[in-house]
């Protein structure tokens, strides 16, 4: 592939590729069906501390891997993203959660939910994520002995409940702040009205 050859030529000439170059090569590999090469390339990039890449560099690979139901490799790339301090988009989180839920990898799904909360996402606002979360909690509650694959420890349930409480607390705090702001605005409007009418 010419795109790959150009990248090698840049290395040979001691020219450091930037995100645009890497992403072009990754797209070319994806379009040609070389998903394994994409995965190996993303791994190699992750080992370069000074690699000039961006979030899209890794998300291209994750999406391609998920297209072939290779969620294990996709999680490896996600870990590299975390190590390099790149924040995944909500779309990538949704795609990963859907694949993991279908594979009944419930513990991995819960780990992703915690990562989403850490990254500032509110999964209650996303219909797909919210429904999957409720489904997993329901499975655990309806499993008397906790034998369900991926949910074989009662501590998981308490952590799920804790995660739910964390999200709800944030939502309540936000709601309370909005209520206070509305009260302040109302009081200010009242004071202004009184001041203008008296003058």
Buried (B, 14 or more C-beta within 10 A) or exposed (E): EEBBEBBEEBEEEEEEBEBEBBBBBBBBBBEEEBBEBBBEBBBEBBEEEEBBBEBBBBBBBBBBBBEEEBBEBBBBBBEBBBEBEBBBBBEBBBBBBBBBBEBBBBBBBBBBBBBBBEEEBBBBEBEEBBEBBEEBBEBBEEEEEEEBEBBBEEEBBEBBEEBBEEBEEBEEEEEEEEEEEEEEEEEEEEEEEEEEEEE
